[in-house]
Amino acid sequence: MKLFSVIAAMLLPAMGASAQISIPLLDKVPGHRVVFDYTYSLSKDGKPLSEVTSGKMTVEDNAYNLSGLGIEIYSDGQTRWSVDREAEEVLIETVEADDIIANPALLISSYKELSSSLEVLSQGRDSLKLKVTFDEKTYAVFSISGIVFKDASGDKKDFTLDVKSLSKSFVITDLR
């Protein structure tokens, strides 16, 4: 959760009136299961504020799973399981349907809600690079690559975690 909480927290100030841009690649997301690699970086005055974060994400409707920074997150759109296998910890939480911080799948499907601070740096057949400017000196770059569109299956098993499958040494915190 910390990975996409950071991304969403950075994007939220840029959200506002409908953007006047069109991103054909993201317009194809509804009705598909989308798998892609991502990178994210934050800079101020041209200097990095954070390490480049990267990982893999799968999105279908409001469900997603992602991996990055040693964390795995699974969400069926109602419940989110955040897994740190190294620390042997799992956090289980309820997800609000329209909470962009709790559900990064909304970042992919809600780009039209971004204000004019969104700039498409590049877009290709299966890649996209966006820059979100927060103020005169601070911006984030979010890149998506290797995008593969599959038919939506409606099956949420890839977006849930069976905690019974984990070893007994895992600490499971259920906040539902």
ChimeraX attribute file (.defattr): number of C-alpha atoms within 10 A of each C-alpha:
attribute: neighborCount
match mode: 1-to-1
recipient: residues
	/A:1	21
	/A:2	14
	/A:3	20
	/A:4	21
	/A:5	15
	/A:6	13
	/A:7	21
	/A:8	20
	/A:9	12
	/A:10	19
	/A:11	21
	/A:12	14
	/A:13	15
	/A:14	19
	/A:15	19
	/A:16	13
	/A:17	11
	/A:18	13
	/A:19	15
	/A:20	11
	/A:21	14
	/A:22	11
	/A:23	12
	/A:24	11
	/A:25	16
	/A:26	15
	/A:27	13
	/A:28	12
	/A:29	18
	/A:30	15
	/A:31	14
	/A:32	17
	/A:33	19
	/A:34	23
	/A:35	21
	/A:36	19
	/A:37	19
	/A:38	22
	/A:39	16
	/A:40	22
	/A:41	18
	/A:42	23
	/A:43	16
	/A:44	16
	/A:45	10
	/A:46	10
	/A:47	10
	/A:48	14
	/A:49	14
	/A:50	11
	/A:51	10
	/A:52	13
	/A:53	16
	/A:54	18
	/A:55	18
	/A:56	17
	/A:57	22
	/A:58	21
	/A:59	26
	/A:60	28
	/A:61	19
	/A:62	18
	/A:63	24
	/A:64	26
	/A:65	24
	/A:66	25
	/A:67	20
	/A:68	19
	/A:69	12
	/A:70	12
	/A:71	19
	/A:72	20
	/A:73	25
	/A:74	25
	/A:75	29
	/A:76	23
	/A:77	22
	/A:78	14
	/A:79	20
	/A:80	26
	/A:81	26
	/A:82	23
	/A:83	23
	/A:84	17
	/A:85	13
	/A:86	9
	/A:87	12
	/A:88	14
	/A:89	16
	/A:90	23
	/A:91	17
	/A:92	20
	/A:93	17
	/A:94	15
	/A:95	19
	/A:96	13
	/A:97	13
	/A:98	11
	/A:99	11
	/A:100	20
	/A:101	22
	/A:102	22
	/A:103	25
	/A:104	25
	/A:105	23
	/A:106	20
	/A:107	18
	/A:108	18
	/A:109	18
	/A:110	15
	/A:111	18
	/A:112	20
	/A:113	15
	/A:114	22
	/A:115	19
	/A:116	16
	/A:117	17
	/A:118	23
	/A:119	15
	/A:120	15
	/A:121	13
	/A:122	11
	/A:123	16
	/A:124	11
	/A:125	10
	/A:126	13
	/A:127	17
	/A:128	20
	/A:129	18
	/A:130	17
	/A:131	19
	/A:132	24
	/A:133	23
	/A:134	17
	/A:135	11
	/A:136	8
	/A:137	11
	/A:138	17
	/A:139	22
	/A:140	21
	/A:141	20
	/A:142	20
	/A:143	20
	/A:144	22
	/A:145	18
	/A:146	15
	/A:147	19
	/A:148	14
	/A:149	19
	/A:150	13
	/A:151	10
	/A:152	15
	/A:153	10
	/A:154	12
	/A:155	9
	/A:156	14
	/A:157	11
	/A:158	14
	/A:159	21
	/A:160	19
	/A:161	21
	/A:162	8
	/A:163	14
	/A:164	7
	/A:165	7
	/A:166	15
	/A:167	9
	/A:168	10
	/A:169	9
	/A:170	16
	/A:171	14
	/A:172	17
	/A:173	13
	/A:174	11
	/A:175	8
	/A:176	10
